[in-house]
């Protein structure tokens, strides 16, 4: 379940997940996870587990480069937002970094992680099969 405020009894040291929302000309870059991965064949934003909680933006940029080949810098980030995710097995902090590039970046998908990418408009995003709770994050992003 997705929360905008830290819920009561939330884990003291939850795993942090960082993602990247690249918005270009009204479209968002989304990736389709490889079938053999957790949440296989579902759509997601480029990102992953944060290895160093004190360097969230750097970790997000590393994930972006690893998964798409797109290289941005901290100065390219135009916003960020965090949510709290609660699942029966664990609690997570989900932090998203937002970019609005002037040019369409070339995407080279890491085939071990994902097998497809798309620049989806808002209507297309609402029809996609996303990883659990990511649709709620996207609604917040779009409003």
N, C-alpha and C positions, 0 to 999 in steps of 0.2 A: 504494500500500500504506500502511496506517495503522500508526503506531507511537506508543507512549506515552512512549518515551525518544528523544532525538535520535539518529538513526542515524549511523554513521561516514560521513564524506565528505558530510555534509548541507550544502547551500548555506549560505554565510556570511550572506547577506542575502536570505532567501527572501521571497516574497510572503506577506503575512499575510491570512487570510480570517477574518472575524468573523461569528458567528451568534448567534441568540437562541433559547433554548428557554423558551417560556412554558408552564408546566405549571399547569393549572387543573382541579381536581377529578379528577385522574387522567388528564387528556387533554392532549395536546401540540398546539400550533398548527403545522400544516405547510402549505406552499404548493406549488402545482403550477406549474412554470415554463411560460412561453409557448412554443409549438412552435417559433417562429423564433429562440429564444435557445439558446446552448450548453446542453447537457443538457435540451433541450426536452421538455416533457411528462413530466418526472420530478419527484418530490416533493423538497422541501428545507425547511430551516428559514429563517426570514427572516434575511438577512445579505448579505454581499458582501465585495469586496476592501477592505482597510483602506488608506486613503489616507495616514494619519499613524500610523506604527507606535508612536509614543509615546503615542497617545491611543486605545488599542484599545476601551475601554469606551465612550467618546464616539462613536467610529466605529460601534460596534454599535448604539447607541441611535439614531444618525442613520439607519442602514440600516433599523432596525425601523420608524421613523416613515415613511421614504420608501416602504417596501414594503407597509405595513399600516395606516398612519394611527395606530397605537398609540404613545402617548407615555408613556415611563417615564423615570426618572431614575437616576443612579448609585446612589442610596440604595435603589432598588427591587431591585437585583441581590442575589441571595441566594447566589450561587456562580459559579465559573467553572472551566474546565478547558481545557487545551491539548493538542493532538496534533500529530504530525508526519506529513505526507503526502508520499509519494515517488511520482512518476509518471515515466515515461521522459523527458518533455520538461521537467520542472521539479520542484522541491521547494517545499512550502508549510507554513506553520504555520497550524493551524486552531484558533482560540480561540472557545469557546462561553460565553455568559453566560446564567445561569439566573434566571428570575423565577417566583415563586409568588404570583400576585395573589389577593386576597380576593374580587374581583368579576370576572366574565367581561368582558374588554375587547371593545369594538366594533371589528371588523376591516373596513377598507375597502381591498381589494386594489388595488394599482397595476397596472392592466390592461396596461401596457407590459411589465412584468416577469413577471407571473403571471396566471393566469386562473381560479384556484380556490383555496379554502382549506378546511381541515377541522380540527376539534378531534378528533384521533384518540386512541383508547385504546391501551394497550400491544399488544393482540392485532392491532388494525388496523394499527399501525405496522409490525409484523413482516411484514405481507403487502403493503406498498406498494413501488412501484418507485422507489427513491431514487437520487439522484446517487451516483456511485461512492464507496464507503467511508463514506457517511453512515450506513448501517445499522450499521456498527461503532461509530460515535460514539454512536448512539442506544442500543445495547446497553450501552455504558459508562454512559450517563446513567441508564438504568433499573435498573442493578444497584448 
